[in-house]
Amino acid sequence: MIVSVAAGGYAHLATLGKDAGDGLEVRYEALEPGKVFPRMLSDAPWDAAEMSLATAYILTDKGDRRFVVLPVFPSRAFRHSALYVPTASPLKTVADLRDTRVGVLRYAMTTAVWLRSMFANQYDVPAESMHWLVGEDSHHPASVSPKIVGSAAALEAMAKAGELDCLISGRTPAAFEQGHLRRLFPAFGTEEKAYYARTGVFPIMHTIVVTRAFAERSPDALRLLMARFESAKASAEEGLHNFDVSTYPLPWLAAYVEDARSQMKGDLWPYGIEANRPTLEAFGTALAAEGLTGRVLSPEEVFHDA
């Protein structure tokens, strides 16, 4: 059975297409995730593809049943590093963001949802207390009125010129490299570890969706595909257990890995609902709190745990 999959070129997906003797022929196409999302939503040219976590929840909330969502999470990241302010800005902490101009590519993008949840819950700075500028129009609650400025490049230019007080960007802006912007959290790693210790949440950015037509045509394929994702992840993790050779081009890798293991006390990158329940429940709560979904969706309502 042939299964076409489109997702980012992640190390933990590299062996996805390796023959496992399970009857699946997985044809994995490594593409920029931002290019996969709109194509999958438009005409679903693949059987399975990477998708924004926020989109998966919002589609479920709207009753859109085109996809079956698998609890496979190719991209996840703490986002304290994604907050940038002009170098000379007086802003020192999230608490200073009240009544400021904050820019982000899309209001409902997953990174922004996670950060606004942190703003509200940890710093008592609700989304409505800021003025939002976005590169592109997207789903947003009636309580905010984002101003559309045209693109990510426009947002970065505005931040560089001091026309934005804070820029949210998962990608490192060129203006940061050039010294025009600084991170709001210079010691972001320390902040992220403290966040995880306090909440038990390791933010998920993207998930995997399968077309419902494929799932209904080949119900056993969902279980087999889940196993393939787990196997590919395990293959990538082998390099994190053997430091005799340089599997990844990163100095001090052993120290990083041992520190992460001591912090997380378990699987560093778990798939499945139960292993990710605190994170998934926190995200469902965050979406509903903002009015991006009509109610809090449970993980079981969103994901098919094959």
C-alpha positions, 0 to 999 in steps of 0.5 A: 500500500502506497502512502504519500507523506509531506513534512519538514526535513526532520532527522526524526523522519529521515527513515520514514520511508525505509522498508519495514516489512509492514506492507506500507510503501511510504513516499516521504517528501521533505518540504518546508512546513509552511508550504505544506500547510496551505496545499494540504488545506487546499486540495490535499495532494498527499495522503498524510502531511504536517499541519499546524497544531492550532489549525488541527484544533480549529478545524475540529472545533468547526466540524471540518472532518476532512482529516484524521489527526494523528498524535505525532508531533514532528515540531515542538519548541519552547518559544521564549526565544521568539520574542524580540524588541528593538535593541534600545527598547526599555521593555525588560519583561512580558509585564511591560507589554501592556499597551504595546504594539506586538507583531506576528505573522498570523494571529492564530499561529501556534507559536502565538497561541502558546506565547499569549497563554504564557502572557496571560497566565504567568504575567497577567497580560491578556491579549486584549491589552496589546495592539496586534499587527499581523503579516497575514489575515487569519482566524481571530476572536472578536475581542481583538482587531489585528491590523494587517501589514502584509508580510513577515518581512514588513513586520521585521522592517517595522520592528527594526524601525521601532514601529513595533514594540515586540516582534514574535518570530520563530525564525531568527530575524536578520535584524537580530543578527545585525544588532537592531533587535534583542531578545526580550528573554536573553537567558531564554534557555533558563526561562524555558526550563523554569516554565517546563518545571512549573507546568510540565508542558513541552509546547507542540507546534505541528502534528500529522494529519491524514486525509479521512478518505485515506483513513476510511479506505485503509483503516489498518494503515493508520496504526502502521503509519503511527508505528513508522513515525515511532520507528523513525524517531527511535532511529534518530534518537540512537545518535543521542545514546551513543557519543562515540561518534558525532551523529549530529554536528553539535558541540557539547551534545552529550551535556545537552542530552544529559541535561534534557533527560534530567529535566524531563525525566522520560521520553524527550520527544513523546508521541501519543495522547497520554504521554502529551496530555498536560501539553495538549490539555493546556493548548486546548484550554488556551485556544478556548480562553482566547475565543479561537475555539468555541469550547475546550476540546479534549485531546480525544476529540482532536486526535485518533490514537491508533 
